[in-house]
Amino acid sequence: MNQENPEQKRTSRNDEIDLRELFSVLWSRKWFIAGFTALFAVVAVVVALWLPNKYKSTAVLAPVSSSSLDSVASQLGGLAALAGITLGNGQEDESQIAMEVMQSWNFIDKFIKQNNLQVDVFAVKGWNRDADKLIIDDSLYDAASHKWIRTPPKGKTVEPTSWELFKKFSKMLDVTADKKTGLVSVSIEYYSPQIAKQWVDKFVDAINDHMRERKLEESSKNIEYLQDQINKTSIAQMQEVLYQLMENEIKNKMVAEASPEYEFATVSKAMVPEEKTRPMRLLIVIVATLLGLLVSSFAILIAK
């Protein structure tokens, strides 16, 4: 049988002694540790209670199927390439493009300006549930005179810039896609549950409008180009091909004009949330308490 040599026995005994010594040191300063940990816990409670509630509203969307037109487009794709135009790569690519657009600086900037959300996005710091009124940070914006009064960072203006508004709104927005179902979730987290719901509805309408206008512009340009090519050629077979391509573009344009939910159909409408999503007050207190325990223990061992 294997037996420990004397050196191993001494090492094992020293480790045991060291652990007992460390525990003894910590136990002798138990009141300091308890007080320091309690301080961290109290501060955490104060901070957790001070943080305003935020509510998340979510809409679940499905990419609109346009299988019939996609089938025509796939049949005519080679001919379209010969004619010098692009019919697109199908609805899946369009939906991915739409998701990227929703999170882009340009689209969010346009959404904020069109709905006049600059103050609500940048200067609001809470919501008064009883009065159902947003609480504005008076160090940033004077509600009485409707003027920005903040002290701007270096290189910025008193009024928040497009980039600052984009960063603020992006923190509220969440756009995700389920790879299995293909469904897209659009969520906005805000101080007021009613406003969070309203913004989601407007945001979904905005992306559908944007993608519809994009398709209308693309189809109009293609139709204009095809008509010009028809006028230039005298070959009957080529004219027939061009007319088929033009018919497809006209169908695309008609579908876009007649479809309010052009890119995404709403599967589950956004609702007014009744429960907050943040802050997670209990978790904040638990983490802070554990942190206080670790910091105080470590400080004692370092000072030993």
N, C-alpha and C positions, 0 to 999 in steps of 0.2 A: 504493500500500500504506500501511496505517496504521502510523505509527511512534509509539513512546512519547515523550512530551514529557519534558524534563529533570526536571520535578517528579516524574513517575511513576517515573523511573529512580532518583532519590534515595530515594523511599519504599521501592521494592523492595530497594535496597541496605541501607537501614537495618533493614528487617525481617530480612534475612539475617544482618546483624551482630548484631541482638538475639538471634536464635535461637542463633547460635554462642556468644554471650556467656553466655546462660542455661545452655547445655549445659556450657560451660567451668566455670561456677560449681558446677554440680551434680557434675561430675566431680572437681573439687578437693576436694569434701567427700564423696567416694564411701564412705569408711570409716565416716563418721558415718551415712550413709544405710543402709549395709549392716548396721551394728550395730543401728540403731533398727528396721529391718525384721526382723532376726533376733529381736530382743526381742519384737516383736509376734507373730512366728511361734511362739516358745517359749511365750508366755503362752496363745496360742490352743490349742496342743497340750495344755497342762496343763488348761485349761478343758474342752476336748473330751473328754479322758480322765476328767475329774471328773464330767461330766454322766452321769446314769444312762440306761441303755437303756430305750426304750419300744417296746411291741409293739402292733400293731393287728389286731383280729379283726373280720371283716365278715360279715354275713348279707345275702343278696339275697332280697328279698321281692316277691311279686306280689299286687296287690289281688285279693281273692276275687271271682269273678264271680257275680252273683246275677241273671242276665239274665231268668229266668222271673218272679221276683218284681218286678223293675223294670218288666217289661212290663205286669204287672197294675197296678202302681202308676201307670204313665203313663196307662193306660186309665181309671183311677178318679180321677186327680188332680183333674179339674174337679169331680167329685162330692164329693170330700173337701173341696175348698175351700168348697163350698156348705155342707157339714156343719160347717165350722169347725175342721178339723184339717189337718195337713201330713203327707204321706207321704214327703217327702224329694225330693232332686234327683238321685238315682242314685248308683251306686257310686263314680264318679270323684270327686264332691264329698266323699263319706265318706272316701275315701282321703286327700284333701288335708287334710281336718279332722284325720284321724289323725296325719298328719305334723306338723301344727302342735301337736297335743296332745303328741306325743313330745318336743317341744322346749320345752314350756311349764314355767314355774316350778312350778305346782301338781302336775303329773304327776311331774316329776323329784323334787320334795320327797317325794311319796308313795312313789315307788320306793325312794329312799334309806332312808326310815324303815321301810318294810315289810321290807326286806332287811338292815336294821341295818348300813348301809355308811358311817356317819358317819366312823369312824376311818380306814377304808380310802381314802375319798375325800379327806379333808382332812389327815391326819397322816402318811401314808406318803410316804417320800422315795426309795425304791428297792426292789430285790429281790435277795436273795442266791440266785443260781442253784444253788450247791452244796447249800445247805440247803433250797432251795425255800421260802424264808421272806421275808415282807415286812419291810422295814427302816422302823421307825417313828421319826419325828423326836421325840426325847425332850425337846425344848424346847416341844413342843406337847401331847404326851400321855404320861402315865405308864402304860406297859403293865402294870406290876406291880400298881398300885392301881386300874387301870381308871378313871383320872380325867384330865380335861383340866387342863393346868397352864400353858397359854400366857398371855402377857401380851396381853390383848385390845386391839385398836385402840380409839380413843375412840368411845364410843357403842355398843360391842359387849360381849358377855358372854364369859366364859372359854370356854364351849362355843360352837363355831361356830354362827352363825345359819343359818336356812333359806336366806337369800339368799346367804351365803358358800358354802354347800354347793352350791347351784344353780350358781353361777358356776364353781366348781371342776369339777363334773361336766360342765357344758356344754363346757368346753375339751377334755374327753376324748371327747365324743360328736360324731358326724357323721351327719346324716340327709340323704340326697340322693335325688333322683328323676331317672331318665333320661327325658327328654321324648319320645324316639323309641319306646322300648319300654314305658314306663310302670312299669318295675321300680324298686323302692325299695331303696337300700342303707343299712343301719344298721351303723355302725362304732363301736367303742370302743377307744381307745388307752390302754394302762396299762403299769405297770412289769412285772407278771407276765403272761406270755402265756396261762397257764391261766385266770387270773381274768378277763382281757379277754374270753375266749371264754365263760366262765360268765355274765358280765354281759350280753353280747349276747343269749344264749339267754333269760335272765330278762327282759330288756327287751322282746324280741319277744313273749314270753308276756304280759307286763304290758299292752302296748298292745292285744293281742287281747282280753284280759279286760276292759279298760276300755271298749273299743268295744262288746263284747257286752253288758256291763251297761248301757251307755248305751242301746242298742237295746231291751233288755228293759224298761227303765224307761219309755222312750218308748212302746213298744207297749202296755204295761200301762195307761198313762194314756189312750191313745187308745181302747183297748177299753172301759175304764171310762166314758169320755165317750160313746162310741157306744151302749153299753148304756143309758145314762141317756137319750139322745135317742130310742132305740127305745121306751122306756117312756113317753115324753112324747107321741109322735105316734100318731095313729090312722089315718093315711093309708097305705094298703097299699103304694103305689109307693115312698113315701119310706122305709118300713120295709125294703123289698127292697134299696134302695140302701144303707142303713145296714148291713144284714146282709152285703152284699158287701164293704163297707169293713172290717167287723169280721173277716170271713174272711181278708182280706188281712193284717190286723194279726196275727191268730192264726198265719198261716203265717210271717210275719216272726219272731214270737216263738219258734216251734218251730225254725226254722233257727238262730236265735241260741243257743238252749239246746243244740242238738245239734252245734254247730261249735266245737271248741277253737281252730281257726285261723279265727276269724270274719272278721276284717278283712284279714289278710295270710296268704297261704300261702308257706311257705319254699321258694324255688327252689334256693338254695345255702346250706347250713347253715354257721354260723360254725365255723371250725377254729382249732386252737391254732397261732398263728404261730410259725415257726421262726427268722425273721430280723427284726431290729429295724427300725423305721421311723424312729426318731430316737434320738440326734442324728446329723446328717450330718457326721461328724467331719472328713472330708477337705475338704468345702466350707467348714466353719468356719475351718480352717487357711489355705486359699487366700484367702478373703475377708480374714481378719485380716492376712495377709502383704501383700496388695495395699494394704490400708488403711495399714499401717505405711510402705510405700514412698511412698504419696501424701502422708501427713502429714509425713514427714521432708523430702521434697522441697519441699513447700509452706513448711515452716518455714524452710528455708534461703533460699528465694527472698524471703520476707517480711523476713528479717533482713539481706538484701543491701543 
